[in-house]
Amino acid sequence: MHYLTLGNPPKTVGLAVPSTLEQKVLTSVFSAISEEDNRGSVKSDIQYTVRFSDNKYNLFRNNRLTHQNKDEHKIIYALEWQIVSDFLKAYKNYLKFHAAALTFRNEGFLFIGHSGTGKTSLSVMLMQLGWHLLSDEFGILDKNTLTIHPFPRNIIIKPHHPIEQSRRNKFVDTIYRNNTKKIKIHYFPTAEFGAVQLKPVPLKHIYYLKNSISNQFSVEILKKYQALSLLLDHLNNPQLIQKTFLTFISSIFNNIQHSLLCLPDPFSLNEDQQKHLSENILS
């Protein structure tokens, strides 16, 4: 059996799946924190079990049936999403932003933006330049200490990402419904692109992502009133700061830099441009 541990306080999720699914699950579901428990000595807070019977897969959470499907990839999709939900709840007292989170030399950066603004592409590009990933989708922030906490979900590669088909074919794919259509996605282990950071890091800078209409990137320092609306617009659980709003706002604007990053597709940049972008983000 394998297990995953994440959150604060930590939650441990146990995984028991048929041998025919084991490798696919290990390369699809939080691969960066997956560990093996050969002795059965690890106590799980949440136990997931997949069984195959009557020509279909049955997914159980703490012995309660949650999903059934004949397609193994759809069962893995359901399993992965339920674990994402569990680990988000394990950070119930932390602010959650729609953001990528990365670190360079123990300094943390949030890249906040709506879907389609390049969070995953930027994360992959920066990882290949030596940055370490905390998350490419959920920015988990301690509102008191302004530290970013890890959420190393596997990287979801979509059709527009210029990743070779031969690499995609090594990993589980499934159909994902976005706002307008169904698309095929692949779950890539984070190690395919670089390293992850599994300990909290202090937040240094918040970048708000905006698609650039040119093939050049630009950085603009934001005034507090400009950044505030963007910050709150991408905060998933604003109720956590209702009672301490002024204290939090004072802290995050007095201690943290805020900038607008107008970004073309990072993969459209040549090697020198990518390095220049990384250097500008750090400066």
C-alpha positions in Angstrom: 0.0 0.0 0.0 1.1 3.6 -0.6 0.3 6.7 1.3 0.4 10.5 0.9 0.8 13.1 3.7 0.1 16.8 3.3 -1.6 19.7 5.1 -1.3 21.4 8.5 -2.0 19.6 10.7 -0.9 16.8 8.4 -3.4 14.4 7.0 -2.4 11.0 5.7 -4.2 9.3 2.8 -3.8 5.6 2.2 -4.1 4.1 -1.2 -4.9 0.4 -1.9 -5.5 -0.3 -5.6 -5.3 -3.4 -7.9 -1.8 -4.2 -9.1 -2.9 -3.5 -12.7 -3.6 0.1 -11.7 -0.8 0.7 -9.2 1.8 2.2 -11.5 -0.8 4.4 -13.2 -2.0 5.7 -9.9 1.5 6.4 -8.7 2.3 8.5 -11.7 -1.0 10.4 -11.6 -1.8 11.2 -8.0 0.5 13.5 -6.0 3.6 11.5 -7.2 6.0 13.9 -5.4 4.8 12.8 -1.9 3.9 9.2 -2.5 5.5 6.7 -0.1 5.3 2.9 0.2 4.2 1.2 3.4 5.3 -2.4 3.1 4.7 -3.2 6.8 1.3 -1.7 7.1 2.5 0.4 10.0 1.3 3.8 8.7 -2.1 4.9 10.1 -4.2 6.7 7.5 -6.7 9.4 8.3 -8.5 8.7 5.1 -8.3 5.4 3.2 -9.0 5.0 -0.5 -9.5 1.5 -2.0 -10.2 0.5 -5.6 -11.6 -2.9 -6.3 -12.5 -4.5 -9.6 -15.7 -6.6 -9.7 -18.6 -7.1 -12.1 -16.5 -5.8 -15.0 -16.1 -2.3 -13.4 -13.9 -0.4 -11.0 -15.3 0.6 -7.6 -13.8 3.4 -5.6 -14.3 3.5 -1.9 -13.4 6.3 0.6 -13.3 5.0 4.1 -15.3 1.9 3.0 -18.0 4.0 1.4 -18.6 3.6 -2.3 -18.1 6.9 -4.1 -17.6 6.1 -7.8 -18.1 3.2 -10.3 -16.8 3.1 -13.8 -15.5 0.6 -16.4 -12.8 3.0 -17.5 -9.7 2.8 -15.3 -8.7 6.3 -16.3 -12.0 7.8 -15.1 -11.6 6.0 -11.8 -8.1 7.5 -11.4 -9.6 10.9 -12.3 -12.2 10.6 -9.6 -9.6 9.3 -7.1 -7.2 12.2 -7.8 -9.9 14.9 -7.5 -11.2 13.5 -4.2 -7.7 13.6 -2.8 -7.2 17.1 -4.0 -10.4 18.0 -2.1 -9.2 16.2 1.0 -5.9 18.0 1.0 -7.4 21.4 0.5 -9.5 20.7 3.6 -6.3 19.8 5.4 -5.3 23.4 4.9 -8.7 24.7 6.2 -7.2 27.6 8.1 -5.0 28.8 5.2 -5.8 31.2 2.4 -6.2 29.6 -1.0 -5.5 31.6 -4.1 -6.0 30.6 -7.8 -2.3 30.7 -8.3 0.9 29.0 -9.1 3.5 29.0 -6.3 7.2 28.6 -6.8 10.4 29.3 -4.9 13.9 30.2 -5.8 16.6 30.1 -3.1 14.0 29.9 -0.3 12.1 33.0 -1.5 8.4 32.4 -2.4 6.5 33.8 -5.3 2.7 33.6 -6.1 1.6 33.9 -9.7 -2.1 34.7 -9.5 -4.4 34.5 -12.5 -7.5 33.1 -14.0 -7.5 29.9 -16.1 -5.7 30.4 -19.4 -3.3 33.1 -18.1 -0.3 30.7 -18.2 0.2 29.5 -14.7 1.1 25.9 -15.7 3.2 26.9 -18.6 5.1 29.5 -16.5 5.6 26.9 -13.8 7.1 24.3 -16.2 9.4 26.9 -17.7 10.7 28.1 -14.4 11.2 24.6 -13.0 13.4 23.9 -16.0 15.4 26.9 -15.1 16.0 25.7 -11.5 13.0 27.0 -9.6 11.2 24.6 -7.2 7.5 24.1 -7.4 5.1 24.3 -4.5 1.9 24.2 -6.7 0.9 25.2 -10.2 -2.8 25.7 -9.3 -3.4 26.4 -5.6 -1.5 29.1 -3.7 -1.7 28.1 0.0 -0.8 31.0 2.2 -0.6 31.3 6.0 -2.3 34.6 6.6 -0.4 35.2 9.9 3.2 34.4 8.8 2.8 35.0 5.0 4.5 31.7 4.2 3.5 29.6 1.2 2.8 25.9 1.9 3.2 23.1 -0.6 0.4 21.5 -2.7 2.4 19.4 -5.2 -0.5 18.0 -7.2 0.7 16.4 -10.5 0.9 18.8 -13.4 -2.0 18.6 -15.7 -0.9 18.9 -19.3 -3.5 20.2 -21.7 -3.6 20.1 -25.5 -2.1 23.6 -26.0 1.0 22.7 -24.0 3.8 21.9 -26.5 4.8 18.6 -24.9 5.7 15.8 -27.3 3.1 13.1 -27.8 5.7 10.5 -27.0 6.0 12.0 -23.5 2.3 12.3 -23.1 1.8 8.6 -24.0 3.7 7.6 -20.9 1.1 8.9 -18.5 -2.6 8.6 -17.8 -4.9 10.6 -19.9 -8.6 11.4 -19.3 -11.3 13.7 -20.6 -11.8 16.9 -18.8 -14.7 19.3 -19.3 -13.8 23.0 -19.2 -16.2 25.8 -19.6 -16.9 25.3 -23.3 -15.8 21.8 -24.3 -14.2 18.5 -23.4 -10.4 18.2 -23.8 -7.9 15.4 -23.2 -5.5 16.0 -20.3 -2.5 14.1 -19.0 -1.2 13.8 -15.5 2.5 14.4 -15.4 4.6 13.7 -12.3 6.3 17.0 -11.2 9.7 15.3 -11.5 9.3 15.3 -15.3 10.0 19.0 -15.3 12.1 19.6 -12.2 12.1 19.7 -8.4 9.4 20.4 -5.8 9.6 22.3 -2.5 7.9 20.3 0.3 8.4 22.8 3.1 6.9 26.2 3.6 8.8 29.2 2.3 8.3 33.0 3.1 6.4 34.9 0.5 8.4 37.6 -1.3 6.4 38.8 -4.3 3.0 38.4 -5.8 2.6 38.6 -9.6 -0.8 39.0 -11.2 -0.8 37.3 -14.6 -2.3 38.9 -17.7 -2.1 37.6 -21.2 0.1 39.8 -23.4 -1.1 40.7 -26.9 2.5 40.9 -28.1 5.3 38.3 -28.0 7.1 40.3 -25.2 6.6 40.2 -21.5 6.4 43.2 -19.3 6.4 43.9 -15.5 4.5 46.8 -13.9 4.7 47.6 -10.2 1.1 48.0 -8.9 -0.2 50.5 -6.5 -2.0 49.1 -3.4 -5.5 49.9 -4.6 -4.7 48.3 -8.0 -3.5 45.1 -6.4 -6.1 44.8 -3.8 -9.0 44.1 -6.1 -6.9 41.5 -8.0 -5.8 39.9 -4.8 -9.4 39.5 -3.4 -10.8 38.5 -6.8 -8.6 35.4 -6.8 -9.0 34.5 -3.1 -11.2 31.4 -2.7 -12.0 31.7 1.0 -12.2 35.4 1.9 -14.2 34.6 5.1 -10.9 33.7 6.8 -9.8 37.4 6.8 -13.2 39.0 7.7 -12.3 39.6 11.3 -8.6 40.6 10.7 -9.0 42.3 7.3 -7.1 45.5 8.0 -4.3 43.7 9.8 -3.9 41.2 6.9 -4.1 43.9 4.2 -1.5 46.0 6.1 0.8 43.0 6.4 0.6 41.8 2.8 1.1 45.2 1.3 3.7 46.5 3.6 5.9 43.4 3.5 5.2 42.0 0.0 5.8 43.3 -3.5 2.9 43.3 -6.0 3.3 43.5 -9.7 1.4 42.9 -13.0 3.1 40.4 -15.3 1.9 40.7 -18.9 2.9 37.4 -20.3 2.9 35.7 -23.8 2.9 32.0 -23.9 6.2 31.2 -22.1 6.9 28.3 -24.5 6.9 30.8 -27.4 10.0 32.5 -25.8 13.4 31.4 -26.9 16.0 30.2 -24.3 17.5 33.7 -23.8 14.1 35.3 -23.4 13.1 32.7 -20.8 16.2 33.3 -18.8 15.6 37.0 -19.0 12.0 36.6 -17.8 13.2 34.5 -14.8 15.8 37.2 -13.9 13.2 39.9 -14.1 10.8 38.0 -11.9 13.6 37.7 -9.3 14.7 41.3 -9.5 
